[in-house]
Each structure stands twice: as structure tokens, then as C-alpha cells.
Amino acid sequence: MSKTVVIAFANNKGGSGKTTTCSNVGCALAAMGKKVLLIDGDMQQNLTLSYFDEEKALEFAQNGKNIYEAIKSERDLSAYIVETGYEGLDMVPSTSLMSSIEFDLFTKWQREWILKKCLEPVRAKGYYDYILIDAPPTLGGWVMNIMCASDSILIPVEASPWGLFGLANLFDFYHKVLELSPNLKVLGIAVTKADERKKYFKQTLETLQAMEGVYLFETYVRVDSAIEWSQDNSKPVVAYRKTSRSALEYIELTKEIIKNVNR
């Protein structure tokens, strides 16, 4: 790959499987020999807790190794990267202090571009093949920052009656971001928490397939208790239980993502 690709995992609907997808796609990419940087942009710290226990996450908050300190000081993101323990996979952790990020951004000059400026030195080094950013389930100045710093957006959607709720708002927001970052693409929609036995699963697929100009990934991730066990053990499921159904589906989804990025 000739350059670092930055993908934002975004959905303003909570429970979409966004963080789980970001975590597992990142781990799968690293297992395929790619150099990957994960950025936890959510104050809930779920991406951080996908790889580290609460004690370690607290340590990152106390020693300043987190995304909040980087944005607050507007410094090169390289200084805030930590190793995950998986070869080729690093992270910029989050902290609960991110709850005030909207206020902090409001006081800054050219606030929509803060993350992009902090990330630029990392991209310029060309060490990482992929940088994956887990956005919070909101639409505001921080998510705009994340999108402006990204090449494309991947949208995980839960296959449930409420899964499509707010998707129109997300696309409206995306089109506003295009005014600032006209090259930003929607990489595609990935269906998560799928249960083929339920009628609404088929309805969700049909609705998404009917959307014009938006790619729907062929691979969807089904409901699997292995995901919950992996989260409880602070590991992505593709590493925790490699032969589980969801792990294999995330690997296939990752392969599909690579193809789409290179189209």
C-alpha cells in the first residue's frame, strides 16, 4: 500500500457494534501483516477496554497517554501511542475526560482540523497501513474532527428494529462535512448483530440494499456469545476465540474492506 489509509467507524446510534467492529477489523488487519493504529475517540473507552483492563486504562488517563491530552495540547499524536501487545497493532487510548472535548474544541482556532493536524505527522512517517478511529455515538464538533481527519467512513448497523434509527441524520451530517472535506468517502455499511431467524433481519437488509450509492458489505456479523466473552476478557474475538463464527465473519469482513479501500 502506497499510503496510510484512515477509516472512521461511525454511527450516531448506540449499540450498533461500532466499537466491536473497529476493534476486530484492526486486529484482523494486523494478523494479515498490516501495520495498524487504533484511535479510541469515545469517552466510554470501550475500544481501549477491548485490549486493556480497567487498571491499565486508568494508568493511561493518569500518565497522559490518551487522545484527550493530544487534542487539548494540539501535539503530534505519536507521543500518545501505546503498544497493545499484538504485533503490528498500536493504539491511542481514550479517557473519561473526553466528556468535555466539545467544550475544549469550541475554544480552539480552526477546531474542525485539530485531529487532522495531530495525526498528520503520524501519516507522514508512513509506518501504518491503516489508522482506524472509533467515533462516539454522537454528531458534533468532535465527530466532525474525526471525519475531517479520515479518508472514509465505515458505518456498522445493528440488524434490529432500531438499528436504522438515525441513519438519515448521519448521512445529513456527512454531507455537511463534505463541505469541509470534499474527498471523504463512505466506504460502506456493515451489518452487525444479525439473527437470520428474525424477520427484521431480512427487513434491515432490504432497506439497506435499497439505498442508492452506498455500498453494503456482503459479509455480516451474526449474534455470537463469543463476542461477549472476548469483551469480558479485554480481547478482540478474532484473537480470543479464533475459530468462532463471529471471528471468522470479522476476518471475511476485513478482507472485503481491503478490497473496497483498493478499488
Backbone torsions as a table, in degrees:
resi	resn	phi	psi	omega
1	MET	NA	135.0	-172.9
2	SER	-80.5	-22.6	-178.2
3	LYS	-148.2	165.6	177.0
4	THR	-74.2	131.9	179.1
5	VAL	-103.8	128.3	-179.8
6	VAL	-110.2	122.2	-178.3
7	ILE	-121.8	127.1	174.4
8	ALA	-95.0	131.6	175.0
9	PHE	-98.4	110.0	-169.3
10	ALA	-135.6	141.1	169.8
11	ASN	-168.1	126.5	-178.4
12	ASN	-78.2	-1.3	177.1
13	LYS	-95.5	119.8	177.2
14	GLY	-65.9	152.9	178.3
15	GLY	78.1	18.1	-177.4
16	SER	-80.5	-10.2	-174.2
17	GLY	85.9	16.2	-176.2
18	LYS	-61.1	-52.4	-178.0
19	THR	-66.2	-42.5	178.9
20	THR	-61.0	-39.6	179.1
21	THR	-67.5	-45.5	178.4
22	CYS	-59.5	-46.3	-178.9
23	SER	-59.8	-48.6	-174.7
24	ASN	-76.6	-34.2	174.9
25	VAL	-64.9	-40.5	178.0
26	GLY	-61.9	-44.5	179.9
27	CYS	-67.2	-38.5	179.0
28	ALA	-66.4	-40.8	177.6
29	LEU	-60.6	-43.7	179.5
30	ALA	-63.8	-38.7	178.6
31	ALA	-65.7	-23.7	177.7
32	MET	-87.6	6.1	176.2
33	GLY	94.5	7.2	178.5
34	LYS	-86.4	151.2	173.4
35	LYS	-92.4	123.6	-170.9
36	VAL	-129.0	137.9	171.5
37	LEU	-118.2	124.1	174.6
38	LEU	-97.8	138.1	175.9
39	ILE	-122.6	119.3	179.2
40	ASP	-88.8	106.5	-177.6
41	GLY	-99.7	12.7	-173.6
42	ASP	-114.4	134.1	-179.1
43	MET	-64.9	-18.5	178.2
44	GLN	-71.6	-16.6	173.3
45	GLN	64.7	21.1	-175.6
46	ASN	-65.5	-34.2	177.1
47	LEU	-66.4	-42.6	177.2
48	THR	-59.6	-43.8	-178.6
49	LEU	-75.1	-7.4	173.0
50	SER	-74.6	-15.3	-177.6
51	TYR	-126.0	-20.8	-176.4
52	PHE	-131.6	150.4	176.3
53	ASP	-77.0	173.4	-175.1
54	GLU	-63.1	-34.3	179.6
55	GLU	-63.7	-43.2	179.2
56	LYS	-68.3	-39.4	178.4
57	ALA	-61.7	-39.3	177.5
58	LEU	-65.2	-37.0	177.9
59	GLU	-62.2	-42.0	178.1
60	PHE	-62.7	-35.3	178.9
61	ALA	-68.6	-38.4	-175.5
62	GLN	-78.7	-32.7	-177.9
63	ASN	-94.3	5.1	175.0
64	GLY	82.0	6.9	179.0
65	LYS	-86.1	73.7	-178.0
66	ASN	-158.1	164.1	-174.7
67	ILE	-65.6	-31.9	-178.6
68	TYR	-62.0	-46.3	-179.3
69	GLU	-64.1	-36.5	179.0
70	ALA	-64.4	-45.6	-178.8
71	ILE	-70.1	-41.6	-179.5
72	LYS	-60.0	-41.8	-178.1
73	SER	-91.3	-10.1	-179.6
74	GLU	56.4	46.0	-178.1
75	ARG	-106.8	163.0	174.7
76	ASP	-50.2	126.7	-175.7
77	LEU	-66.6	-17.1	-178.9
78	SER	-55.5	-32.4	-176.5
79	ALA	-73.8	-7.2	-174.0
80	TYR	-116.5	10.2	-178.5
81	ILE	-85.2	137.1	175.7
82	VAL	-124.6	156.0	177.2
83	GLU	-83.2	142.6	-179.8
84	THR	-90.8	-16.1	-174.4
85	GLY	98.4	-7.4	175.9
86	TYR	-105.3	133.6	-176.9
87	GLU	-59.3	130.1	176.7
88	GLY	77.6	11.0	-175.5
89	LEU	-131.0	112.7	179.5
90	ASP	-117.4	172.2	-177.6
91	MET	-148.9	148.9	163.2
92	VAL	-106.2	108.3	-175.2
93	PRO	-70.1	169.4	174.6
94	SER	-110.3	-179.8	178.8
95	THR	-152.9	158.8	178.7
96	SER	-64.4	-16.5	177.3
97	LEU	-63.3	-15.9	178.1
98	MET	-63.7	-11.0	177.7
99	SER	-61.7	-21.8	-179.1
100	SER	-104.3	11.3	-173.1
101	ILE	-62.6	-35.7	-179.5
102	GLU	-61.5	-42.3	178.2
103	PHE	-65.2	-44.0	-179.3
104	ASP	-62.6	-39.4	179.2
105	LEU	-67.2	-34.6	-176.9
106	PHE	-58.4	-29.4	-176.3
107	THR	-88.2	-1.7	-172.8
108	LYS	-101.3	149.4	176.3
109	TRP	-75.4	136.3	-178.0
110	GLN	50.1	51.9	-170.8
111	ARG	-63.9	-22.4	-179.7
112	GLU	-69.8	-15.4	-171.9
113	TRP	-112.3	8.4	-175.7
114	ILE	-59.4	-51.4	-178.5
115	LEU	-63.1	-40.9	179.4
116	LYS	-59.1	-43.1	179.5
117	LYS	-66.6	-39.6	178.9
118	CYS	-68.0	-30.8	-176.2
119	LEU	-85.1	-22.3	-173.9
120	GLU	-57.1	-43.0	177.7
121	PRO	-61.1	-34.3	178.8
122	VAL	-68.0	-45.0	178.6
123	ARG	-63.6	-39.5	-175.9
124	ALA	-62.7	-30.9	179.2
125	LYS	-69.7	-24.8	177.1
126	GLY	69.1	17.5	-177.8
127	TYR	-73.1	-39.5	-176.8
128	TYR	-91.9	138.3	173.1
129	ASP	-79.3	-38.9	-177.7
130	TYR	-134.5	139.4	169.0
131	ILE	-120.5	119.8	-177.4
132	LEU	-112.0	127.3	-176.9
133	ILE	-114.2	123.4	176.7
134	ASP	-90.3	109.5	-178.9
135	ALA	-86.2	151.8	176.6
136	PRO	-72.0	159.6	-178.6
137	PRO	-80.0	58.5	-179.6
138	THR	-140.7	174.0	172.5
139	LEU	-131.2	112.2	-176.9
140	GLY	-169.6	-162.2	-176.0
141	GLY	-62.8	-35.9	-179.2
142	TRP	-71.7	-42.5	177.5
143	VAL	-66.0	-35.4	174.2
144	MET	-61.0	-41.1	175.2
145	ASN	-56.6	-47.2	-178.0
146	ILE	-62.7	-44.9	-179.5
147	MET	-66.8	-39.0	179.4
148	CYS	-66.5	-23.9	179.6
149	ALA	-88.2	-5.1	-171.7
150	SER	-107.4	158.9	173.5
151	ASP	-87.0	-32.9	-177.3
152	SER	-155.1	167.3	179.7
153	ILE	-120.0	134.7	171.2
154	LEU	-111.2	129.8	-174.5
155	ILE	-113.5	103.3	173.4
156	PRO	-75.6	135.8	-179.6
157	VAL	-129.7	125.9	178.3
158	GLU	-72.9	133.4	179.0
159	ALA	-81.3	76.1	-178.7
160	SER	-146.0	168.4	179.5
161	PRO	-57.2	-30.1	-179.1
162	TRP	-97.3	-3.6	-174.0
163	GLY	-60.9	-32.6	-178.1
164	LEU	-87.6	-6.5	-177.1
165	PHE	-63.2	126.6	177.4
166	GLY	88.7	-3.5	-177.9
167	LEU	-64.4	-36.5	177.8
168	ALA	-62.5	-39.4	178.2
169	ASN	-64.8	-38.4	178.3
170	LEU	-62.0	-43.3	-180.0
171	PHE	-70.4	-33.5	174.5
172	ASP	-62.7	-42.3	178.8
173	PHE	-64.5	-43.4	178.5
174	TYR	-57.3	-42.4	-179.2
175	HIS	-68.8	-27.4	173.5
176	LYS	-70.1	-39.7	178.6
177	VAL	-63.9	-32.6	179.2
178	LEU	-58.7	-25.8	177.7
179	GLU	-66.2	-29.7	177.9
180	LEU	-93.0	-37.2	-174.9
181	SER	-130.4	77.5	-171.1
182	PRO	-64.6	-14.9	-179.2
183	ASN	-92.4	0.2	-179.6
184	LEU	-67.6	129.2	-178.1
185	LYS	-112.7	155.3	168.0
186	VAL	-94.4	110.2	-177.5
187	LEU	-66.2	-36.3	178.2
188	GLY	156.6	174.3	177.1
189	ILE	-109.4	131.3	178.8
190	ALA	-114.2	123.9	-179.7
191	VAL	-82.7	129.9	-179.0
192	THR	-123.6	168.3	177.8
193	LYS	51.7	40.3	-177.3
194	ALA	-79.5	138.0	175.0
195	ASP	-131.0	101.8	-173.5
196	GLU	-64.8	-14.1	179.7
197	ARG	-77.5	-18.7	-175.1
198	LYS	-93.3	140.9	-178.6
199	LYS	-63.4	-35.7	-176.9
200	TYR	-68.1	-20.1	176.1
201	PHE	-62.2	-47.0	178.5
202	LYS	-63.9	-39.6	179.2
203	GLN	-63.4	-41.0	178.0
204	THR	-61.5	-47.0	179.4
205	LEU	-60.3	-44.8	-178.2
206	GLU	-63.3	-39.7	178.7
207	THR	-64.7	-44.8	-179.0
208	LEU	-69.4	-37.0	178.4
209	GLN	-65.4	-26.7	-178.6
210	ALA	-80.4	-9.7	-180.0
211	MET	-73.1	127.0	-177.0
212	GLU	-82.8	137.6	174.0
213	GLY	75.4	10.1	179.8
214	VAL	-122.2	123.9	-178.9
215	TYR	-75.6	133.0	174.6
216	LEU	-108.1	117.0	-179.3
217	PHE	-60.2	135.5	-179.9
218	GLU	-67.5	-33.1	180.0
219	THR	-82.2	126.2	173.1
220	TYR	-120.9	155.0	-175.8
221	VAL	-104.8	121.7	-177.1
222	ARG	-86.0	162.1	175.8
223	VAL	-59.1	131.5	-176.2
224	ASP	-153.5	124.3	-179.6
225	SER	-63.5	-20.3	178.9
226	ALA	-61.2	-30.0	178.3
227	ILE	-65.4	-44.2	179.9
228	GLU	-64.6	-40.8	178.5
229	TRP	-64.9	-38.6	179.7
230	SER	-66.0	-39.6	178.3
231	GLN	-64.9	-38.2	179.1
232	ASP	-65.5	-24.2	-179.6
233	ASN	-104.0	12.8	176.9
234	SER	55.2	44.7	177.6
235	LYS	-139.7	145.9	171.7
236	PRO	-69.0	147.2	-174.3
237	VAL	-65.2	-27.1	179.9
238	VAL	-68.9	-15.9	175.6
239	ALA	-105.2	-33.7	-175.7
240	TYR	-73.7	-45.5	-179.6
241	ARG	-138.8	82.9	-168.2
242	LYS	-62.0	-28.9	-176.6
243	THR	-97.4	5.4	179.4
244	SER	-69.5	159.4	-178.6
245	ARG	-58.3	-46.8	-177.3
246	SER	-67.1	-35.8	178.0
247	ALA	-62.7	-45.3	179.3
248	LEU	-65.1	-35.7	178.7
249	GLU	-69.5	-39.3	177.1
250	TYR	-65.8	-34.0	176.7
251	ILE	-66.0	-43.4	177.6
252	GLU	-65.1	-40.0	177.2
253	LEU	-61.9	-40.5	179.5
254	THR	-62.5	-42.3	177.2
255	LYS	-60.9	-39.2	179.8
256	GLU	-68.0	-37.5	177.5
257	ILE	-62.6	-43.7	178.2
258	ILE	-58.0	-44.0	179.0
259	LYS	-61.3	-42.9	-177.8
260	ASN	-68.2	-38.0	177.7
261	VAL	-62.3	-37.1	-175.5
262	ASN	-90.2	3.9	179.4
263	ARG	-67.2	NA	NA
